Amino acid sequence: MNGQRLILNRDINQRVIIEGGSAGLADGMLWCYFNGYTMAQASAIFFNTANTDQIIYQYGDMQDEYHGYTDCRNINRDISGRISVGLVKGADN
């Protein structure tokens, strides 16, 4: 789908924008999917709770917002290079 992106971090000066990324809830976890990053880059982004406290998934003219998903439980890179990140709400949320 054209126009998909993830926007992380409430601080506009520190925002991380992942073009082509997507997100959705499944079984109590927020899953984020994207290409073009190494495992080290993905880990640096998603283990930073300032980045994951607010995640906006924009798709077309719509968007979903997720708040408080600061506990990274899973990062995986499949054979095609797609990264998947599983987050749950942190203890403070």
MOHU-V615627 format. One record per backbone hydrogen bond with DSSP energy under -1.0 kcal/mol. CO is the residue of the C=O (numbers start at 1). NH is the residue of the N-H. E is the energy in kcal/mol with one decimal. If there is no record, write none. Layout:
BEGIN
co:CO nh:NH e:E
co:CO nh:NH e:E
END
This chain:
BEGIN
co:4 nh:20 e:-3.1
co:5 nh:58 e:-2.5
co:6 nh:18 e:-2.8
co:7 nh:56 e:-2.7
co:8 nh:16 e:-2.1
co:11 nh:14 e:-2.0
co:16 nh:8 e:-2.8
co:18 nh:6 e:-2.0
co:18 nh:21 e:-1.5
co:22 nh:33 e:-2.6
co:24 nh:31 e:-3.1
co:26 nh:29 e:-1.8
co:29 nh:26 e:-2.6
co:30 nh:87 e:-2.5
co:31 nh:24 e:-1.9
co:32 nh:85 e:-2.5
co:33 nh:22 e:-2.3
co:34 nh:83 e:-3.3
co:38 nh:42 e:-2.6
co:39 nh:43 e:-2.7
co:40 nh:44 e:-2.3
co:41 nh:45 e:-1.9
co:42 nh:46 e:-2.8
co:43 nh:47 e:-2.2
co:48 nh:51 e:-1.5
co:48 nh:52 e:-1.2
co:49 nh:53 e:-1.5
co:51 nh:9 e:-1.3
co:53 nh:68 e:-2.7
co:54 nh:9 e:-1.4
co:55 nh:66 e:-2.7
co:56 nh:7 e:-2.6
co:57 nh:64 e:-2.3
co:58 nh:5 e:-2.1
co:59 nh:62 e:-2.0
co:62 nh:59 e:-2.7
co:64 nh:57 e:-3.0
co:66 nh:55 e:-2.7
co:68 nh:70 e:-1.8
co:68 nh:90 e:-2.2
co:71 nh:88 e:-2.3
co:74 nh:86 e:-2.8
co:76 nh:84 e:-2.6
co:78 nh:81 e:-2.0
co:82 nh:78 e:-2.4
co:83 nh:34 e:-1.9
co:84 nh:76 e:-2.6
co:85 nh:32 e:-2.4
co:86 nh:73 e:-2.8
co:86 nh:74 e:-1.6
co:87 nh:30 e:-2.9
co:88 nh:71 e:-2.2
co:90 nh:93 e:-2.0
END
